Amino acid sequence: MSERQEYTDEEWATLISAPIAVIAAVIGASPSGPIGISQEVAAAVRAFEDAAETRRSNPLIAAMLVTLQDRFNAYIGKSADDPAVKHIDIFALGRDPARAVAACREAGELLARKAPPDTTAEVRAWLIDLSHQVAQAAIEGGFMGMGGERVNERERAILAEIAAALEAGA
């Protein structure tokens, strides 16, 4: 059971929330200003594009990416109160890392219950890769990009929380 039709709408929403939660948790762990946040969001987009190429053999990841693309397309040009925006509100989740990590945990538990072990392992690996790509996108701290670090202590902590949450139910 690994394709879209194998999941209820509620279960699918749980799975789709995981990549958004990963991005939000990392960005929220250590906000790096508008430029840094732009770099982190751009890294997430590149990670999705990369996954569409390198992980397309996993039908669950492929289906998740299609749904995510549809939701992002619905988001473009919409106001903050539009329902399409509420489905992918990265910044709201980023302000509540516990909620973002809980979303990852729910997805991990769902994967453990419903998806084959190899599919589950690949989805978890993809989400963990996504978290690292976003975390490494911007230099945190320092002055004008000097003296900062690629992944700071708060980001390392949230990366560990995300990984542990995704292992839920394993």
Order of alpha helices (4+ residues) and beta strands (2+ residues): alpha-alpha-alpha-alpha-alpha-alpha-alpha-alpha
